[in-house]
Amino acid sequence: MAVIVVKVPPLRERTDDTILVGKAFLHSYGVEHGKAGLAFAPGALRALRLPLVGERP
């Protein structure tokens, strides 16, 4: 059996990914609840770019 180690930096170091993750969750929520086309307000997108509070290494 082979093991491959993939090191991924924490989300707090990948601020662009927080937007992608948030949009993916919003899309999934919309599909599950019949609300296609949901989008974040501009202020919410700005908030997603802020440092994540409470995340511990």
N, C-alpha and C positions, 0 to 999 in steps of 0.2 A: 504494500500500500504506500502510495506517495502522498506527501503532505506539501501543500504550497501555502506559504505565509504571505498574506497581502496586508500591508500596513496602510491604513487609511487615516489621515489626520482627522481630529475631531471636527464636528460641524462648526464649532465656534471659529475655526481657522479657515472655513470654506464658506464665506458669506454669500457668494453667488449660488451655492448649492441650497441655502435656506430658501431662496426664492423658488428654485426648481422643486424642492420637496413640498413647499407650501402649495404651489400650483397643482402638483400631482394629487395631494390630499383633497384640495378643493374640487378638482375634476372628478375624483372618485366619489366624493360626497354628492356632487351634482348628479352623477350617473345613478347612484344608489337611490336618490330621493326624487328622481325625475325633474331635476332642475339644471338642465344642460346650459352651458354658457355662463356659468358663474365666474366672476372675476374679482380680484382684490381691488379695493379703492387705493388711489395713489398713496394716501397716508399709511395704509396697512403695508404696502410694499416698502415704504421707507422704514417702518418699524421692523420689518423682517431683516433689514440690513444692519440694525443696531446689534451691539454685542449681546450674546445670549447670557442672561443673568441666571445664576443658579446651577449652571452646568459645571460639573466637577471633573477634573482629569481622572 
